[in-house]
């Protein structure tokens, strides 16, 4: 009996194209320091 292996390398972006898009979106996001400079509270570290 053969067992199939399911490998998930990245559930946020399962394809290379989605990974590129996610990277582009993240580049546009403010860093925590920039968020603090704006007087906002950054997301907590997970």
Contact map, one row per residue, 1 for C-alpha under 8 A:
1110000000000000000000000000000000000000000000
1111000000000000000000000000000000000000000000
1111100000000000000000000000000000000000000000
0111110000000000000000000000000000000000000000
0011111000000000000000000000000000000000000000
0001111100000000000000000000000000000000000000
0000111110000000000000000000000000000000000000
0000011111100100000000000000000000000000000000
0000001111100100000000000000000000000000000000
0000000111111100000000000000000000000000000000
0000000111111100000000000000000000000000000000
0000000001111100001000000000000000000000000000
0000000001111111011001000000000000000000000000
0000000111111111011000000000000000000000000000
0000000000001111111000000000000000000000000000
0000000000001111111100000000000000000000000000
0000000000000011111110000000000000000000000000
0000000000001111111111000000000000000000000000
0000000000011111111111100000000000000000000000
0000000000000001111111110000000000000000000000
0000000000000000111111111000000000000000000000
0000000000001000011111111100000000000000000000
0000000000000000001111111110000000000000000000
0000000000000000000111111111000000000000000000
0000000000000000000011111111100000000000000000
0000000000000000000001111111100000000000000000
0000000000000000000000111111100000000000000000
0000000000000000000000011111110000000000000000
0000000000000000000000001111111000000000000000
0000000000000000000000000001111111100000000000
0000000000000000000000000000111111100000000000
0000000000000000000000000000011111110000010000
0000000000000000000000000000011111111000000000
0000000000000000000000000000011111111100000000
0000000000000000000000000000011111111111110000
0000000000000000000000000000000111111111110000
0000000000000000000000000000000011111111000000
0000000000000000000000000000000001111111000000
0000000000000000000000000000000000111111100000
0000000000000000000000000000000000111111110000
0000000000000000000000000000000000110011111000
0000000000000000000000000000000100110001111100
0000000000000000000000000000000000000000111110
0000000000000000000000000000000000000000011111
0000000000000000000000000000000000000000001111
0000000000000000000000000000000000000000000111
